[in-house]
Amino acid sequence: MTKSIFLIEVHGFTSGKTDFAERIRNIPLDLLEPLAQLIDGTDESSSDPNSKKFISIAIVGHADRQDIAGRTDEQRRESERQGAQARADSASTWLLNKLGDLQDPGGVIELDWRGVNNIGVATIANGAARLINPNSGTNENLCAQNRRVEFLVTSIDVNETQGLDNRNITIG
């Protein structure tokens, strides 16, 4: 049994934006190679329901602080949580659509992670609890690093992901 554990982090979302496909659209393809390997790994593990290949993916959405005058702490935290959840959900949908494209090129198939063999996916909203730049203030570049999505991946016997083992990859 070969187990691979790795992290892919995509940061740089514009304020108020949560669309994962939109965020990565202008990133050079060579920088997106780890995501391509993850997509190929999901296809490899799900293609044969009787195989012993498995992938577990936690997709964690993050937000920056939203210190807006007139909001209570609870309102601020809820807004941060909603933005983070929307980023995680968007990344999950993007990954699921990419898997669908591989399994039925040009077709339209209705996929749901619960119906995909040998893959477990969970989305998690972290809000602004783990800021990369806690004192970003109004600096948009620093704030954009806080707005990110992480793919925390554990794969078992998936050839496509073995080269990513023990890596923390940042894109964006």
C-alpha positions in Angstrom: 0.0 0.0 0.0 1.3 3.4 -1.0 -0.2 6.4 0.8 0.3 10.0 -0.3 -0.6 13.0 1.7 -0.3 16.5 0.3 -1.8 20.1 0.3 -2.6 22.2 -2.7 -3.5 25.9 -1.8 -4.9 28.3 -4.2 -5.0 31.9 -2.9 -5.6 35.3 -4.4 -9.3 35.6 -4.6 -10.5 39.2 -5.2 -12.6 40.7 -2.4 -16.2 39.3 -2.6 -15.3 36.7 -5.2 -15.8 33.0 -4.5 -15.8 31.4 -8.0 -12.9 28.9 -8.1 -13.0 28.4 -11.9 -12.8 32.2 -12.4 -9.9 32.4 -9.9 -7.7 29.9 -11.7 -8.7 30.9 -15.3 -5.7 33.3 -15.7 -3.1 31.3 -13.8 -0.4 29.8 -16.2 -1.1 26.1 -17.0 2.3 25.0 -15.7 1.4 26.3 -12.2 -1.8 24.3 -12.3 -0.1 21.0 -12.9 -0.7 19.8 -9.3 -4.4 20.3 -9.8 -4.3 18.4 -13.0 -2.6 15.5 -11.2 -5.4 15.7 -8.5 -8.0 15.5 -11.3 -6.3 12.6 -12.9 -6.0 10.9 -9.5 -9.7 11.2 -8.9 -10.4 9.6 -12.3 -7.9 6.8 -11.6 -9.4 6.0 -8.2 -13.0 6.2 -9.3 -12.8 4.3 -12.6 -12.9 0.8 -11.0 -15.2 0.5 -8.0 -13.5 -2.8 -7.1 -10.0 -1.4 -7.0 -8.2 -0.7 -3.8 -7.5 2.9 -4.8 -9.0 5.6 -2.6 -8.8 9.4 -2.3 -10.0 11.5 0.6 -10.2 15.3 0.0 -11.0 18.0 2.5 -11.6 21.3 0.6 -11.2 24.1 3.1 -12.4 27.6 2.2 -10.8 30.7 3.9 -11.8 34.4 4.1 -10.1 37.6 5.2 -11.3 39.7 8.0 -14.4 41.8 7.3 -14.2 44.6 9.8 -17.1 46.7 8.5 -18.4 49.5 10.7 -21.9 48.7 12.2 -21.5 44.9 12.1 -21.5 42.9 15.3 -18.7 40.3 15.8 -21.3 37.6 15.1 -22.4 39.2 11.8 -18.7 39.6 10.8 -17.9 36.0 11.6 -21.0 34.8 9.8 -20.2 36.8 6.7 -16.6 35.4 6.7 -17.9 31.9 7.1 -20.3 32.3 4.2 -17.6 33.5 1.9 -15.3 30.7 3.0 -18.1 28.1 2.5 -18.9 29.5 -1.0 -15.2 29.2 -2.0 -15.0 25.6 -0.8 -18.3 24.6 -2.5 -17.2 26.3 -5.7 -13.8 24.4 -5.7 -15.7 21.1 -5.0 -18.1 21.7 -7.9 -15.1 22.6 -10.2 -13.3 19.4 -9.3 -16.4 17.3 -9.7 -17.1 18.8 -13.1 -13.5 18.1 -14.2 -13.9 14.5 -13.2 -17.2 14.4 -15.1 -15.4 15.8 -18.2 -12.8 13.0 -18.0 -15.4 10.2 -17.6 -17.8 11.4 -20.3 -16.0 13.9 -22.6 -18.5 16.3 -24.2 -21.4 14.7 -22.4 -23.6 15.9 -19.7 -23.7 13.7 -16.6 -25.1 14.5 -13.3 -22.5 13.8 -10.7 -22.6 14.1 -6.9 -19.6 13.1 -4.7 -21.8 10.5 -2.9 -22.2 8.6 -6.2 -18.5 8.6 -7.1 -16.6 5.4 -6.3 -13.6 5.4 -3.9 -13.5 9.1 -3.3 -14.6 11.0 -0.2 -14.9 14.8 -0.3 -15.8 17.2 2.5 -16.1 21.0 2.2 -15.2 23.0 5.3 -15.6 26.8 5.9 -12.8 28.1 8.0 -13.9 31.7 7.8 -11.1 34.0 8.9 -9.8 31.7 11.6 -6.4 30.9 9.9 -5.2 34.1 8.3 -1.9 34.1 6.5 -1.6 37.8 7.0 -3.5 38.7 10.2 -2.5 42.4 10.0 -3.4 42.9 6.3 -5.4 46.1 7.0 -6.5 47.6 3.6 -3.6 46.1 1.6 -5.5 44.1 -1.1 -2.5 41.9 -1.9 -2.2 40.8 1.7 -6.0 40.4 2.0 -6.1 38.3 -1.2 -3.6 35.8 0.3 -6.0 35.2 3.2 -8.9 34.5 0.7 -8.0 31.0 -0.4 -9.0 27.3 -0.9 -7.0 24.4 0.4 -7.2 20.8 -0.9 -6.0 18.5 1.9 -5.5 15.2 0.1 -4.8 11.6 1.3 -4.6 9.0 -1.5 -4.0 5.3 -1.3 -2.4 3.4 -4.2 -3.2 6.2 -6.7 -0.3 6.5 -9.1 -1.2 9.9 -10.4 -0.8 11.5 -7.0 2.3 9.8 -5.7 4.6 12.6 -7.0 2.8 15.1 -4.8 3.5 13.2 -1.5 4.6 15.3 1.4 4.3 18.5 -0.6 2.7 21.8 0.3 1.9 23.5 -3.0 0.8 27.2 -3.3 -0.8 28.4 -6.4 -1.7 32.0 -7.0 
